[in-house]
């Protein structure tokens, strides 16, 4: 009996040891399972598990793209305990533009275009939000006052507004000391001498425009009149306030061999155009090229119509001739008139992919289709996004670094919404975009301004001569 009791105790002890061993094993297994669960969870978050269903798959895709974690336990554990992404305060871009006053149409075009640009491009770059602060600046004094007020509030990046050329002549002398980056829309060729490290003009300048006007005339002559440049005879009429365009035109015309047979300049306040028109009627030339603003252009065209005179071909140098105000003359006068212009929102999608989307979104937002200046402001926003996209958001408040990044930008033709590229020059051109030298030729047809050339931009076909 005693032996049986000892044997029973022996078996109980074995059973106890077995139970203890099992419990220890379970405890160890439980710890591994916990670690394995994290690994499994990370593996699932990386897309390695399908047991979670569609909801799990969606979450895993998001986690994978945002953290880039691997499916290993250690990496997964590390990513699951990583600090959340840093939150930045919105980065503010200042813009002063005439929302009231005589230039309010152009000022509001620029405002609408910035808003549409952010609809297309989004309002966040590299995880940091971009906010525009747009203020009314109906004249030069108001512009400078608003610029300084926004700069005092800590804004260090400005998108120049519509018609700010005269204000920019002052701003270019302020921004380096203030360490404020400024994108100018001015086309005045002497707006900067190339010494600023913070002022940059991305627009085409007037010198380029005047030079290319001669090339546009040559293009029309060869394509429609079957004349080479050295066979082309032109007449030019201009107010003396437009010599900044006329002089480069003459320079390029001489290089191409174009003959200027009539050269008529007049005072800006001229009211009587009968003597000039009489001279044109009696002249022998192929193309009339007027360099005129709204006031003199209107009087000149009205008087020609009253005198029953219409040149065989008119190809203007923009300004009045490619503006909505020109339509007010009526189709009898405007039909067939050509003009060189900045690249416009009506270019072909083949040349500028997405231009039609911009056009339609602008129309939905503003209630009318955009004009040329609206497109250049879309381009300015595009450039800002490109510059900031090259930097860590934490560095955006370092205006010196932002300015250096802008100065080093190198975008080829066809990338920006205007088709222009972006490359700043050297010396006196250090603040000028050398790749803003592409222009279009438009023709008024039935009250619409059709892009007819060069061929890569065209959305319409020119009729030359019109009659």
Protein Blocks (a to p, Z undefined) as FASTA:
>chain_A
ZZmmmmmmmmmmmmmmmmmmmmmmmmmmmmmmmmmmmmmmmmmmnopacklojmlmmmmm
mmmmmnopafbfklmmmmmmpccddddddddddddddfedjklmmmmmmmmmmmmmmmmn
opaeehiacdddddddfbfklmmmmmmmmmmnopabdcddehilmmmmmmmmmmmmnopa
cddfbfbfklpghlackbccfbdcfklmmmmmmmmmmmmmmmmnopafklpccdddddfk
lmmmmmmmmmmmmmnopacfbdcdddfklcblklmmmmmmmpccfbdcddddfklmmmmm
mmmmmnopacfbdcdeejjlmcfklmmnojklmgopacdddddfkbcfklmghklmmmmm
mmmmnopacdfklmmmmmmmmmmmmmmmmpcfklmmmmklmmmmmmmgccdehkamnlpa
cdddehjllmbcfklmbccddddeehiacdfbdfklpcbdcdddfZZ
